[in-house]
């Protein structure tokens, strides 16, 4: 393309500030915006008329590269094929939504679902995966060939979380959890687990909003050790109030909450969902963090046992630590994942623009 600055149009279908939009906003505000002309467009798929409106809007942007961030389904394959016919440049799809865990918890007929994904992935030039776990799952299920699959990872630029100072450790242990209240995040299991724990030993602070809010309040049963914070705009302030962060997701292709917690210096208690363990395991391998119990079974009793094990580990120590905060070296290692992510995006966009 010579000296011309390539224009990259990102298509989303939801403007709610979930993980997809947080990550995309960070990417568009990164140093790459001096190398590429970034733009984003929210498209609606509810009717054919809206399809044509979206296609006209896309044409007006005169992009060189289009990156899709919406979830694949049978209807959207049709839209994507129309886009393929109308657009002469390269199209990539960043897979934010689907993973091994998603299929296990949501798909009754995997064979049909996999055929849908294969068709969707064939309708674009490249598919960008966001975790190693997701990449392995795609290749194992033969959803796409390795030469058309690019690992870019996921992340966000929230370096302000590095300024969170260690919280003094006192009784009770304060467990934090935050995110959208829906089935994926597993907060229903976590709240039920908290009702089984001694309020003198464990307090749960849970922040967020979403369709499960009323259900979660009912499950809490007016327990003395569960506090609903509401929507959190200042994640750093929330992190300052907790000792450890619980991430009990049923599925999680990546899980920005884990990265944010580590940046803030908080140890994490995670489920085994998809991309969560790999965010911690590389720090464990480098002896930068301590191994904390994980949610290995998705039941309230198992969650309560894991949290109780954490409390017991602390009580068994000869000297109680002043704080559970992870080391500054570990936090800096997590922060370094951002420039690495930007470099992978740079190489990916160069490949798409070639």
C-alpha angles and dihedrals in degrees: 000000000000115000093335113121105238115235116226118196117198116203119206131171100204129047094195109122097248124141093283094057094040090054093044093049090052091050093050091049094047128102088273089077088075090055099041134033102239125197134163133208130190111219129195122213102187097110140011089249089060089048090059092045089053093048091051091049091048091051091053090058091061092209126184094205130026122200118195119212100172126108116262122242136151094271094049091052086066092051092046092051090051089050089051090054094047099042124067098190132079122291124202129182120210107208106220099150116047132066143140091278092051091057093047093053103034115023121082095179107036094176092062092043092051091051089054091052092047091053092047093049091048090055092065133057098235138008118215117208124203104207140028090240091055092048092052091049092051092050094043091054091044091234091148139359118262093242091061095045119086125190109219100153126210136266148133135225104246100140089151085080088070086070093063107115124220113275114228109248113239136152126306104045107237112221115194129201129173141170141083115334102236139115094272096063097056095222090139090065092044093052092049089049091052091056087061094055131087109258089215089062106032135031123185120210110189122186132188144061138245146115095309095057097105091044092051092049090051092049090051089065091202089295115182093227101053122084123182109211099185125222113349119215095167106055092177091058091050092049090053089064100053136068099206136007123231118210106183099169121163090211131003121170087197116337116218091197089071093052092046092050093051092048088054090053095250122141112230135222104205140181119236092254116146112280099013101085095050090060090061103030096068089054090049091050089055091048090240098127138030120249111249125191115276133214097253096167125040099231132107091240092053092047091049090049092052092050091045089051089055091052091047092051090055094047092048093058116104090227121028111234117245090228139000092222114136119238125280088240090059092048092050090049089055090047090054089064089075099065088042089054092049091052091052089051090048092054091044093052091047089054092048093046094049 
